[in-house]
């Protein structure tokens, strides 16, 4: 069998502050670092020989991966960083406190912006307010978004998955992907064949590796489980044969 481990970064400073983060580069909290190290220990206990790793270009995901690899004694693994694994861009909600935003716009509207599949938040008028949105990690030919829904996040994640990552999986390589709640939800939607309506209810916990077992030579999910069972969330059913 072939294995794919999906890792949402550990708790970040803005997770703790209940703020919309998106593409803004923020640090891990002490708890987030501990979650990342725990992720590595849990993965090491599986005994699976991972061969490479992927992550976004955002520090919280990169550091989570590095801390996990350190615990696995596999810091030598080749790592590919790509912006297409970035978190969803929260547009005009970026940096705002989620509870205060709900008080201002109403919980129903904020729920639509946060959880709907194809309705994005308002656009971000001035990206210069957050320098990490447009800094040197992005090539000049990349048109950075000003807002995204889960659907438009999937629109950038899926081609990268199909061109760069999936061929390695079907070739039998065991891979790690350290990314974000919504870029990983996009991958879960693809792998588990989750409908547009059902993906709204899928939540990926921070710092808890999702280990997916795939049938050799295919992208067909055989089984899946969170390694930290105490903090696991519900998974979509494995697609029927």
Secondary structure, DSSP 8 states (H G I E B T S, - for coil): -EEEEEEE---BHHHHTTB--TTS---B-HHHHHHHHHHHHHHHHHT----EEEE-SSHHHHHHHHHHHHHTT-TTSEEEE-GGGS----GGGTT-BHHHHHHHH-HHHHHHHHH-SS------S-GGGSGGGSSTTS-TT----S---HHHHHHHHHHHIIIIIHHHHHTT--EEEEE-HHHHHHHHHHHHT--TTGGGG----TT--EEEEE-TTS--EEEEEES-GGG----------
